[in-house]
Structures are given as C-alpha cells and as structure tokens.
Amino acid sequence: MNIFCYPGVLRRASVCGLLGIERGLEPEFGFRPRVALANGKVDRTEIDMRLGGLLVEAKLTEGDFQRAPMRRLERYWEWEEVFEAERLPVGDGVVRSWQLIRCVLAASGSGMGFMVLCDGRRPDLRERWFEVMSAVRDAELRTRLGMVTWQELAAALPARLRGFLEEKYGIAG
C-alpha cells in the first residue's frame, strides 16, 4: 500500500483513471468507517485505505478474505437489504470472504465506492470477489464496486515503482 505514498502517484491520470478517483487525493490508511449494527451501535471495522469516496482493500500476500460465523453477519443492521442471503458464500454456518462482505456493508452505509486490489495470478481471490458482488441486491451499489489487479496498477505506475513491485513480489505491469 505504501506505493500510494510515492510522490506524484495519485496525480497520475493513468492511476486515478484506473481507480476511478480524482487526481491529487491523499490516502488515509487504516480507515475505520462506522457500519451500523442491529443493536444501534456501530462496527468500526478497519479498511486498508480510503481515497476520497473510495474504500480500498488490498490483498497481495494474504491467503484469503477471512471467514466468520454467520451470527457475526447477522449483527449488521442492513445486511439483508444489501445482500441476497442465499447467494452469499455461506456453508455450515460460516461466511467466506468476510472482509469483502464487511467492506461492501461499509460502502453501502457510507455512500462510498469499494475497490478490491488483488494479485491477478490469484483467480481464487477474483472468484471470491465476484461471488460476493453477485449477491449485492442494489444495482447502484454494484456500480460503486470494483476490482483492479496489482498487475493493472503496476502498468500505470512510474518505472521505479514497477521495478519495486516486480523485484519484491514478481508483479509485472
């Protein structure tokens, strides 16, 4: 995520166009939106980064998007309005792709967009994202959701950052 701190990266038209954001935004790392719970309280789940009205969850070296018991999802105030329950990745009372579901709830409740940034060599992560996105009821919310691969992002970055990603993670743009 530190590549977003590199001088000028968020002023590059290619990067901003890929993310669907305006130029010159400042990243806010470890953003904690307030997601409404059914009991009137809020969840302050942490999302990797906020860029203006876009929430970003990045996966590069992690194995998956976590799991949680279904009862944790049922704590959220509007989860059944946001998702078609029968389409969510649930099995044996466990919700797969828990991080993604929480982030979509945060985007829904805040009116923001949400973008997953993941390795293009991981089709399993892409499939998990599309599985969650296909369960979203509201078409307008779905238009605020997206995915960009690290490879796509690398292609839009300055040569020095492309070299860093290739050397450290084997990601070529």
N, C-alpha and C positions, 0 to 999 in steps of 0.2 A: 504494500500500500504506500510505502514511502516514495514511490515514483511520482505520486501526485504532489509531492513537495518540491520536486525538481524545478528549478527556475524556468518559468515560461510554459510549462507543460499544459497548464489549464488556460493558457491564452492561445494555444494552437487550435486552429479551426478543425483540423482532422480529428483531434482527440475530443473536442467539445461536440462536434457533429456526431461522432460515434456514440457518445453518451447521451446525446440529446439535451445538452445543457448550454447555457450562455457562457461566453468567454470571460475569464478573469475571476471566477469564483474561488473562494478559499475553502479547502477541505476541512471538515470537522470530524475528527476521528473519535471512535467510541461514542457515537451519538446515542442518546437514550430517549426515544420517543415515549410518550405517555399513551399506552394502549389500555382502553377501558376493560375492566373486568366486570363480571356479572354482579359482584357484591358491592359495586360502587367505587371500588378502589382502582388503582392503575398499576399496570406492569411497566417497569422501566427497563425492559429488555434492551441489551446493547446491540447496536448495528455497527458494522465496521466503519462506515463513513457516510457523511451527508455532504452533498454538493448542492447547495441551494435547495431546490424542491425535489432532489433525487436522493434516495437512500441506496446505498451500495453494500452488498455482502460479497466479499471476495473469498474464493477458495483457490488455493494453489497447492499446498502440501497436505491439507487435511483429507481424511478418507471419505467423509460423507457429510450430510447435513443434519446429523444427530437424530435421536429418537426420543420419544416421551410417551408416558401413559396417556391414553385418551382423556382421562379425567383432567389432565392439565389443559388440554384444548377446551374442554367444556367450561372452564373457568372464565373464558373470554366472553364479553358481553354480546358481540355481534357475529360470532364465528359462523352461526348457521345462516345468517344473512349474506355473509361474504362467500361462503363455500357450499357446494353441493356435497353433503356429508358422504353420500355413497360413492363419490368419485375421489375422495381423499385417500392417500396411501395408508390405510389402517389395516392391521392384521393382528389377531389375538390381543386386542385391546391396546396395541402400541401404534403410535403415529410415527411413520417415517418422514424424513425431510422436515423435522420440527422447526429448524431455524428458518427455513423458507416460509413456512406457514405463519410463523410469528411476524416475519418481515412483511408479508402481504397484509396481515392484520394491521400492522403499523402504518403501511402506506394507505390502506383504506381509511383508517381513522383520522389520519392527518391530511388527507388530500394530496399526498406526495406521490411521486413515482418510485418504483423499486427496480433495481438492476442487479442481476447476478453476474459476477465476474469470475469465470472459471476456466480451467485448462481445456483447450479444445481436444486434447488427447484423452479426455475422460468422458466418453459418451454416456457412462452411467450417471454422472452428475447432470449432464444435459437432460437425460431422460427423467431424472428426479424432478428437475425444474419444470419441465413441460407437463409432467403428471400433476404437480401442484397447480400450475397455471390453468390447466384444463378444468380444474374443479372450481375455479372462480366463477361466480354467478353473473356478475355485472360486467357488461361489455366495456363500459367506460373505464372501469378499474383495470381490466385486462389491457387496454391500450396504454396504461401507465406502467406496465410491467415489461421487463425485457431481460435479455442476456447478451453479453459480449464476452468473447473468449480473450484470454491473455494474448493469444496469437494475433487477433484482430487489433487489440490495443497496441501491441508491440509494433505493428506495422505503421501506426500513426505517431509513434514516439520519435524523439531525436535519436540519431545514430548511437550516441553514447549510452542511452538507456536501453536501446535494443541490444547492444552488446552485453550490458549487465544482465538482462533477462536471459539471453542465450547462454552466457557463461555460467550463471548461477543456477538456472532452472531448466536449461535446454529448450527454452521457448524462442522460436524464431518468428519474426513478423513477416 
